[in-house]
Amino acid sequence: MTRTVLKFGGTSVASPTALESVARIVAGIQGERVVVVSATAGTTDALHAAARAAESGDGDDAVRMLEGLAKAHANLVADLLHVGGADVLQDIAELTERTTGLLRSVAMLRECTARTLDAIVSYGERVSAPIVAGLLKMRGVKAEPLSAEGLIITDDAFGHANPMLDETRARAQKILMPRLKDGIVPVVTGYVASTAEGVTTTLGRGGSDYSAAVLAAAVNADDLRIYTDVSGVMSADPRIVADAKPLVKMSYAEAAELSYFGAKVIHPRTVLPAIEARIPVRILNTFAPNDEGTTITADPVFDGSVVKATTSLGGLGLVTVQGAGMSGVPGFAARVFDTAAAEEISVLMISQSSSENSICLVVPADTTPRLRTALERMFSAELRRHDVEQVEVDAPVAIVAAVGEGMRGTPGVAARVFGALGRARVNVMAIAQGSSELNISLVVHETDRERAVLAIHDEFRRG
């Protein structure tokens, strides 16, 4: 019998229409099923806002925000379950009362620890799961809501906890497998987990996807399906490239490269447990469930294409440290990167000339003044001696990336990329390519971003 884990994101559980689609999808799948759900769209952000209000001492405002969320969820129950939603409404009321107590305590102390914040923001998934389970039962599916607390076991890094896979597997065998054997569809809270001692934790960015991947590996699933509001991964942003196409298959390495540069795709860390267990991950559309979507696998996918997708990321700045005195000086690059790290600035791309006369860093545009000041302070002596001539900033810029397994070992790919950009009259400011040959990244002025994406996509559209 096949075993499928299905994860539904925030937009998939945020309206009666979307939830009815969720119920049809789950009911239409044969075999054993585990459903993982996110909080409804916007709920987690609202809970963070409520926690901030409470921490500032405004407990009444924080509770008003929570009560607004409770009312919105109660309206969903009324629309979907009608008189059959009494138990779900009771669950929402109890969760709201408990979370109200937490917010009042935060307001009194004017302190919200990471541990307390996890307990507060878990409200979103914990009210979502009973609603989905209630609808499934009404539609003839034997379903049961289940909190991932006590199921997905993590360390105590509150806010971005790390799952303990062996312990989670043991818990899944004990908690999930008997339910699956009895034909029950567990509806599990995504994002939420707990320590072995039962203290609530959350999994951080992409947490619900992470929950689903961890559980897929823990129950030896045949398939992990992640339902969103898009029909898989596109060959380019359709807002820029009108004839962009969904990618039917791609490797995990390709998905990881694309995700770093702005493509609307899963965060690679979140599905790694499933990929390592060699479970295919499918990205599907809740609102167009018959679309093929994109399947991500551990192994390279060669489909005859060279560049499979073109993506871009804007709102960046290019910081260049330049000077003849940099050549051959051990530890110079380390000082540059240590400075960025000390300022807690994420570096998205690096390029260094072979002469060692310059190092370029691409960082978020709003961090460039701070990084420039820090670098000038770090290299103040070198600047006085003119060993470093200048720390220069260009902003705003964008990274444009060409990605594909077919690039590996194929002669002339770079020539085609830069030829296409030359014909489009796009100036390239910096270039980076890893030895994997999966990705050529280049920096262009923000005003040239769309033209660069179109030029590269058009060049490789025919293979």
N, C-alpha and C positions, 0 to 999 in steps of 0.2 A: 504494500500500500504506500502511495506517495505521501510525503510529509512536506507541507508548504508553510513558510512563515511569511505573513503579509504585514507590511507596515504602512499605515496611513498617516500622512502629514497633516499640518494644521488646517490647510484649506479644504482638505478632504473630510473634515469632521466639523466644519464651522457653520453649516446650513442644512436645513431639511433636505434640499435637493441633493447635496453632496452626500449626506449620510444615507439617503435611500440608494444612491449609487454604490456606496460601500457595502450595504447589505446585499445588493444583487451580486456584486463581485464575490463576496465571501460565500454566499449560498451556491454560486455556480461552480465552485472549485471542488473537485472530488478528492477524497482521501482525508488525511489528518491535517488540521489547520491550527496554527497559532496566529492570532492577530495582535499586533502591537500598535498602539495609538499615541499620537501627539496630543498636546493641549490644542484647543481651538485657536485659529489664527489670531494673534494679538494678545492672547491671554497671558503668556509668560512675560511679555513686555509690561503689561499692566500690573502684574504681581510684583515685578521689580520696582515699578514706580510706587506702588503702595508701600513696599518695604522702605524705600527711600523717604517717603513722606513720614512714615512712623519713626524712622531714625532721627528725623529732624524735629520730632516731638509732636507732630500733627497726627495723633492717633485717629481723630474723627475723620479726617480726610482719607486716611489709609483704609479705614473700615468702609467708608462710602464707596471707594474704588472696588473693594472686595464684594460688597453687596451688589454693585452694578454687574459684576461678573456672575454672581450667583443668580441674579434675575435673568440675565441673558441665557444662562444654561437651563434655568427653569422654563423659559419660553421655548427652548429647543425641545425639551421633554414634552411640554404641552402640545406642540405642533406635531410631534412624531408619535408619541406613545399614548396621548389622550388620558383616559382614566386608568390605563394600564401602567402609568408611570409613577404610581404612588411610592413604590420602594426606591426608585431612583431619586425622586424628590427628597425622600428621607435621607438618603446617602449624601446628597448635596447639602442639605441643611446641617447634618452632623459635621461634614468637612468644613463648611463655612464657619460654624461655631468654633471649631478647633483652631482654624486659621485666624479668626478674629481675636482669640485669646493670645496667639503668638504676636500679632500686630500690636495689641494693647501693651504687651510686655516690652516689646521693642520701643514703643513710644515712651513708656515710663522710664526705661533705662537710657534712652537715646543712644542705643548701641545695637547694631544688627551684625552678629558674627556670621561667618561663612556657613557654619553649621545651622544657625537659625534661618538664614536665607534659603538654604536648601529645603528646609521643612516648609517654608512659606510657598516657594515657587512650585513645589510638588503638587500643590492644589490643582493646577491646570490639568495634568494628566489623570489625577485621581478622580476628578469629576467627569472627564471625558470617557473613561473606560466603562463606567456603569451605563452611560447613555448609549454607547455603541452596543454593548451586550444586551441591553433592554430591547433595542430595535431588532437585533438579530433574533432574539427569542420570539418577538412578535411576528417575524417573517419566517418562523419555522425552523430556525437553526438553534441547536442546543448549545447555548453560550453561557459563559460565566465571567464576570469581571474579576480581575486578579491584580493586586498591587505587586510590582516587581521588588518591593521591599521584602527581604528574606528569600528572594529568588535570585536576583542578580547581586552578587556579593562583590564589594569593592574595598579599596583602601579608604582611609579617612581624609583624602585630599578633597575637601568639600568644595563644590562648585565645578570641579573637573576631575571627578574620581576615576580611578582606573580599575576596571573589572578584574577579578581574580577568576580566571577561566576554569581552573580545575574545580574550585569550590562551587562555582555557578553551575558547572556541568552536573556535579553531584546533587545540587538542589533541584535542578531541572528534571533529573531522572526521578527524583522523589515526588516533586510537586506537579510537573507538567505531564509526564508520561502516563500516569494512571488516568488522568483526565482525557488524554488523547485516546487511550485504549477504550474508554467508555463512550467515545463519540462526542465528547464535549469540546467546544471551541473556546479556549481561554482567551480573553481579551485583556491583554497585559498593558500596564502603564509603561510607555516609553520614557526615556530621559531619567526616570526615577530609579534608584537602587538603594542599597543599604550596606553598612558594614556588617561583619559577621555577628556583631553584638546587636544589630537591629536599628542602628542610628541611620536616619534618612540621609542619603547622598544624592547628588545629581551628576550626570555624565558630561556636562559642558556642551560645546558647540556640536551640532549634529547628533545630539544625545539619543534621540529616538531611533535614528538609523543605527547607531551603535548598539542600542538595546536589541534591536531586531537581529543584527549580525551576530552578536554574542549568543542569543537564544537559538539562532539557526545552527550555529556550530555546536551548541550544547545538546540539541536534540537530534543531531545528524540529519538536518533537513535536506531534501532533494533540491530545494528551490527557495530563494529569498526574493520576494517581490516588494519593491518600494514604490508606493503609489504617491504621485505628486500632482501638480496641475499642468505638467508638460508631458508630451509624448516621447520621452526619452531625451537623449543628448543630441544636439543639432550640430551640423557641420560648421556652422557659424551662427552668430546672433541674428535671428531673422529680422530684427529691427534694422540691421545694417545690410544684410544680404537677403534680398527678397526670395531667391531660389535656394536658400539653405535647406538641407534635407536631414531627416533624422538618421542617426547612425544605428544600423541594425545590431552590429556587434562591435565590441572594442575590448582591448585588454585592460587589465587593472592599471598597468603602467601608463597607458594612454589616458585613462580617466584621471589618474593622479596628476599628470602634466596639465591637462585641461582645467582641472579644478583650481589649481594655483593661479591661473591667469583669467579668472572671471567667468568661466563657462558655468552655466546653471546645471550643476552636476553634483553628485554626492561628494562629501569631503572624504578623501581616501582613507584616512585613519578609521572612519566610522564603519566601513564595511570590511576592513582587513581580517577580522576573525572569520568571516564567511569565506573570503577568498583563500585564506590559508587552509581552510578545511575543504577547499576545492568545490565550494557550493556556488553555482552561478547566481549573479545578482542582476535582477531585471528592474529597469526603471520604466514605470508605466504611468498612464494618465487615468486618474479616477474618473474624469469627466468624458473620456473617450476610451473606455476600457477595451475596445476591439482593436485599437491601434497596436502595432507590433512592439513599439517601444525599443529600448536598447538593452542588450544583454552584455554584462561585463563579466569576463572570465579571467582566470589566473594566467592563462597562456596567451602568447601573442596571437593576434587575429590578422591574417593577411588576406585581404579581399581584392587585391589588385590595385588598390589606391597607393599613392605615395604620401602625400599630405592628406590625412583623413579629416582634419578639422583645423580651422583657423579661429583664434580667439584673441581677445584683447582686454586690457585693464587700464583704465584711465585714472586721472586725479593723482598723478605721481610726480616726483621730482627726481632729477638726476644730479647727484652730488659728485664732483670730480676733485680728487686731490692730485695735484700735478707738480712735478719738479725734477730737475736733472739729478738732484742729490738723493733721490729715492732709489736709484739703481744700485742693486747689489747690497743693499742694507738689510741684514737679517732682522726679522720681526717688525718691519714697517707695516706690512698688511695687517699683522695681528693687532697693532696699535689702532689702526683705522677701525677694525671690526670690534675691538674691545670698547672703543669710544661709543660706537652705535649701540652695543649691548648695554653699556652703563646708562645710556639715555633711554633704554627700553624701546628702541626703534627697530621695527621689523625691516630687514633688508630683503627685497623681492628679487633682485637680480644683481650680479656682479660682473664687471668686465675689467680686465687688466691688460695693458699693452705688454708685448714680450720684452720691450726695452725696460720695463718696470718704471717708466717715467710717469705713469698715471694709473690711478685706480678709480673706477666709476662705481657708484652705488645707486641703485634705484630704491627709493623709499616713498612712503605716503607724502604727498605734497605739503600737508600741513606740519610735517615734522622737519622740513628742510631748514628753516631758520635756526631751530634748536640744534640740529646736527652740525650745521655750519659753524655755529658759535663754539660748540664743544670741540670740533676738530681744530679750529683755529687756536683754541686754548691748549689742546694736546700738542700741537706742533708749533707753538709760539716761538721756540728757539730756532727751529728749522726755517720758519718764515722770516725771522730776522736775518738769518745767514743766507737766505734765498736758496737753501737746499729744497725747500718747498716753495714754489713760486706763488701758488694761490689755491684757495678752496673755492671752487666755482659751483654755482647752482643754476640749473635750467629747470624751469617749471612754468606751466604744467606740461608734463610729457605723458606718454602712454607706452605700455609694453604690448607688442603684437607678437603672438606666438603661432608658429606652424607646427603641428603635431601629427605624428603617424608612425606606426611600426614599419611601414613601407619605406621610410626614409633611411633606415639602417642599411648601410652598404650600397645604397643606390647613388651612382656618380651623378653629379650635376644638379643636385637638389638645391644647394645654396645658390648656384648660378641662376636657376630658374626663379628662386625667391627674389633675389636682388635685381634680376632683369625685369621682373614684373613691377617691382617698386620703382625702378628707374623710368620705365615707360609711363608710370602713373605720376612721375615727378614728385616722389616722396623721398625726403632726405632722411637717411638712417644715422642716428647719433651714437649708438652703441650696439654691440652684437654680443650674444653669448650662445654657445652650443655645448651641451654635455657630451661626454664620450659615448653615451648610450645611443646617440644619434636619433633620439625620439623627438627632439624639440630644437627648433631654431627660434631664439627669442631676440627681438630687436626693439630698440627704443626710437620712437618718433615723436615729433611735436604733437600735442593733443589735437591740434587742428587737422593733422594728417591721419589721424587714427582710423577713421571710417574708410578713407581712400585706400589705406594700406591693407586693411582687412579684405576689402572688395577685390583689390588687385591680386592678392595671394590666393584667395578662394577661387577666383576666376581662372587663374593660371593652372590650378591643379584639379579643377572640376572634372576635366575629361580624363584624369588618371595621371 
